[in-house]
């Protein structure tokens, strides 16, 4: 720690003091908040509460005026230093991220979950899926740390879920999370280059949050993104290379009433320009986010005929 941080450890006393100081430090450092927290206060809150082994879902008023030990304050000050100096997202400092109301282990082998898919999953993809009991098989393509696959398993308790990724490192993290949530019997990881290892398996629901950031957008991303695996973010062809391969083969792996949901983020306009004949259904989200489209099996068949 710096001399200033040593001084701060001596001057701060309570949890409320440390939270106020950390929030001020983050605000003055002009950090970027796009990895699960909306602002400096929530970033600080997650970092501090996790460090103190307290529930991170809300500020614990019961402990607000409790004094922290010197060791606790020193540990927090060191984390604050890394967050500011190295621009490390809080989730990588704590190795914990929240998605769809569930806690997940994360490290720099996988992206930090922040997808609007969480809202869809919590609503069981209503109104496009009328009966959750009708979903018996789900595919999460490009699963990363397994957050979407695991959240889907909780939302559809009668379904088996295949979590597919090309990265062995990412699947190692996904397996940590599958074990963490005791879903080894229902969620299976598969190492595959997209569809390559899936044979003729068919699914009632296919979801995918693939790499979709184009080169131009990659060059403008804040420093915090440098800690995430580049291969999980960037895709060729203006961000659409993998999206195209996913949609081209999706019909082969959908049941007759199956649905495909794909996130393309800021590449949504590029997708509409690239495939103008495709009637994408672009979804709206109450909690923010954009760039997820839905296609049914027949639309995927039509896409393949038009653009293969």
DAJONOR-V75036 format. One record per residue. N is the residue number from 0. RES is the residue in one letter. OMEGA is omega in radians with two decimals (NA if undefined). NEAR is the number of other C-alpha atoms within 10 Angstrom. Layout:
N&RES&OMEGA&NEAR / N&RES&OMEGA&NEAR
This chain:
0&X&3.06&12 / 1&X&3.11&10 / 2&X&3.13&7 / 3&X&-3.12&8 / 4&X&3.05&16 / 5&X&3.13&15 / 6&X&-3.13&11 / 7&X&3.12&16 / 8&X&-3.13&20 / 9&X&-3.03&11 / 10&X&3.14&11 / 11&X&-3.06&18 / 12&X&-2.99&17 / 13&X&3.04&17 / 14&X&3.12&22 / 15&X&3.10&19 / 16&X&-3.06&16 / 17&X&3.11&24 / 18&X&3.12&23 / 19&X&-3.13&15 / 20&X&-3.12&16 / 21&X&3.12&23 / 22&X&3.12&19 / 23&X&3.11&14 / 24&X&-3.14&17 / 25&X&3.13&20 / 26&X&-3.11&15 / 27&X&-3.11&11 / 28&X&3.11&14 / 29&X&3.12&10 / 30&X&3.08&21 / 31&X&-3.12&21 / 32&X&3.13&16 / 33&X&-3.08&15 / 34&X&3.04&19 / 35&X&3.12&19 / 36&X&-3.01&20 / 37&X&-3.02&11 / 38&X&-3.08&15 / 39&X&-3.12&20 / 40&X&-3.11&17 / 41&X&3.05&18 / 42&X&3.13&24 / 43&X&-3.11&25 / 44&X&-3.14&22 / 45&X&-3.10&24 / 46&X&-3.06&24 / 47&X&-3.08&26 / 48&X&3.10&20 / 49&X&3.13&18 / 50&X&-3.12&17 / 51&X&-3.14&15 / 52&X&3.06&8 / 53&X&3.13&14 / 54&X&-3.03&11 / 55&X&-3.06&18 / 56&X&3.11&11 / 57&X&-3.12&11 / 58&X&-3.09&17 / 59&X&-3.13&14 / 60&X&-3.13&10 / 61&X&-3.08&7 / 62&X&-3.01&13 / 63&X&-3.09&14 / 64&X&3.05&13 / 65&X&3.14&13 / 66&X&3.09&16 / 67&X&3.06&19 / 68&X&3.11&11 / 69&X&3.14&14 / 70&X&3.11&10 / 71&X&3.14&14 / 72&X&3.13&25 / 73&X&3.13&18 / 74&X&3.13&16 / 75&X&3.14&23 / 76&X&3.11&22 / 77&X&3.09&14 / 78&X&3.09&20 / 79&X&3.11&24 / 80&X&3.14&19 / 81&X&3.14&15 / 82&X&-3.07&22 / 83&X&-3.03&17 / 84&X&-3.07&11 / 85&X&-3.13&12 / 86&X&3.11&19 / 87&X&3.07&23 / 88&X&-3.08&28 / 89&X&-3.10&26 / 90&X&3.08&25 / 91&X&3.08&21 / 92&X&-3.11&18 / 93&X&-3.05&18 / 94&X&3.09&15 / 95&X&3.05&17 / 96&X&-3.13&23 / 97&X&3.14&20 / 98&X&-3.13&20 / 99&X&3.11&22 / 100&X&-3.09&12 / 101&X&3.12&13 / 102&X&-3.13&15 / 103&X&2.98&24 / 104&X&3.05&21 / 105&X&2.93&27 / 106&X&-2.98&20 / 107&X&2.99&18 / 108&X&-3.08&21 / 109&X&3.02&27 / 110&X&3.00&23 / 111&X&-3.07&29 / 112&X&3.14&22 / 113&X&-3.01&17 / 114&X&2.99&22 / 115&X&3.02&22 / 116&X&-3.12&26 / 117&X&-3.13&22 / 118&X&3.11&18 / 119&X&-3.10&19 / 120&X&3.14&19 / 121&X&3.12&16 / 122&X&3.13&13 / 123&X&3.09&19 / 124&X&3.05&20 / 125&X&0.14&12 / 126&X&-3.04&9 / 127&X&2.98&9 / 128&X&-3.05&17 / 129&X&-3.05&11 / 130&X&-3.11&12 / 131&X&-3.14&16 / 132&X&-3.13&11 / 133&X&-3.12&12 / 134&X&-3.12&19 / 135&X&-3.12&15 / 136&X&-3.09&22 / 137&X&3.03&25 / 138&X&2.98&27 / 139&X&-3.11&26 / 140&X&-3.06&26 / 141&X&-2.96&27 / 142&X&-3.09&29 / 143&X&-3.13&30 / 144&X&3.03&29 / 145&X&-3.05&33 / 146&X&-3.13&30 / 147&X&-3.14&25 / 148&X&-3.11&30 / 149&X&3.10&29 / 150&X&3.09&19 / 151&X&3.13&28 / 152&X&3.09&21 / 153&X&-3.12&17 / 154&X&-3.13&18 / 155&X&-2.98&22 / 156&X&3.12&13 / 157&X&-3.03&15 / 158&X&2.91&22 / 159&X&-3.03&21 / 160&X&3.01&25 / 161&X&-3.13&24 / 162&X&-2.97&29 / 163&X&3.03&28 / 164&X&3.10&26 / 165&X&-3.04&18 / 166&X&3.07&19 / 167&X&3.11&15 / 168&X&3.14&14 / 169&X&-3.13&26 / 170&X&3.04&25 / 171&X&3.08&17 / 172&X&3.11&21 / 173&X&3.14&29 / 174&X&3.03&19 / 175&X&-3.10&16 / 176&X&3.08&21 / 177&X&3.10&23 / 178&X&3.14&12 / 179&X&-3.10&13 / 180&X&3.06&15 / 181&X&-3.11&12 / 182&X&-3.10&17 / 183&X&-3.09&13 / 184&X&-3.06&10 / 185&X&-3.14&16 / 186&X&-3.08&24 / 187&X&3.07&20 / 188&X&-3.14&22 / 189&X&3.06&18 / 190&X&-3.07&17 / 191&X&2.98&17 / 192&X&-3.02&14 / 193&X&-2.99&17 / 194&X&-2.90&18 / 195&X&-3.02&9 / 196&X&-3.03&12 / 197&X&3.11&15 / 198&X&-3.10&9 / 199&X&-3.13&10 / 200&X&3.14&13 / 201&X&-3.03&19 / 202&X&3.05&26 / 203&X&-3.11&20 / 204&X&3.04&25 / 205&X&3.08&24 / 206&X&-3.13&23 / 207&X&2.99&23 / 208&X&-3.03&22 / 209&X&2.95&28 / 210&X&-3.10&22 / 211&X&-3.12&27 / 212&X&3.10&25 / 213&X&-3.07&20 / 214&X&-3.12&15 / 215&X&3.13&11 / 216&X&3.13&14 / 217&X&-3.09&17 / 218&X&-3.09&9 / 219&X&-3.06&8 / 220&X&3.09&12 / 221&X&-3.05&13 / 222&X&-3.13&13 / 223&X&-3.11&18 / 224&X&3.14&19 / 225&X&3.14&14 / 226&X&3.13&18 / 227&X&-3.14&18 / 228&X&-3.09&15 / 229&X&-3.11&16 / 230&X&3.11&14 / 231&X&-3.13&22 / 232&X&-2.92&19 / 233&X&3.04&22 / 234&X&-3.14&20 / 235&X&3.07&13 / 236&X&3.12&15 / 237&X&3.11&17 / 238&X&-2.98&27 / 239&X&-3.03&23 / 240&X&-3.11&16 / 241&X&3.09&18 / 242&X&-3.14&20 / 243&X&-3.13&19 / 244&X&3.11&14 / 245&X&-3.09&20 / 246&X&-3.13&21 / 247&X&-3.07&19 / 248&X&-3.02&17 / 249&X&-3.09&26 / 250&X&3.13&25 / 251&X&-3.03&18 / 252&X&3.06&21 / 253&X&2.94&25 / 254&X&-3.05&18 / 255&X&3.12&14 / 256&X&-3.07&12 / 257&X&-3.11&22 / 258&X&3.10&25 / 259&X&3.06&24 / 260&X&-3.10&23 / 261&X&3.07&22 / 262&X&3.09&24 / 263&X&3.06&23 / 264&X&-3.11&20 / 265&X&3.06&17 / 266&X&-3.10&19 / 267&X&3.14&20 / 268&X&3.08&12 / 269&X&3.12&16 / 270&X&-3.14&19 / 271&X&3.10&13 / 272&X&-3.10&11 / 273&X&-3.07&14 / 274&X&-3.01&15 / 275&X&-3.10&10 / 276&X&-3.09&12 / 277&X&-3.10&17 / 278&X&3.11&13 / 279&X&2.96&17 / 280&X&-3.13&12 / 281&X&-3.00&15 / 282&X&3.06&15 / 283&X&-3.07&14 / 284&X&3.14&12 / 285&X&-3.07&7 / 286&X&3.13&9 / 287&X&-3.09&9 / 288&X&-3.11&16 / 289&X&3.00&18 / 290&X&3.01&18 / 291&X&3.10&25 / 292&X&3.09&18 / 293&X&3.01&19 / 294&X&3.01&22 / 295&X&-3.05&20 / 296&X&-3.12&20 / 297&X&3.10&15 / 298&X&3.08&19 / 299&X&3.08&23 / 300&X&3.12&17 / 301&X&3.09&15 / 302&X&-3.13&22 / 303&X&3.13&17 / 304&X&-3.09&10 / 305&X&-2.94&12 / 306&X&3.12&13 / 307&X&NA&10
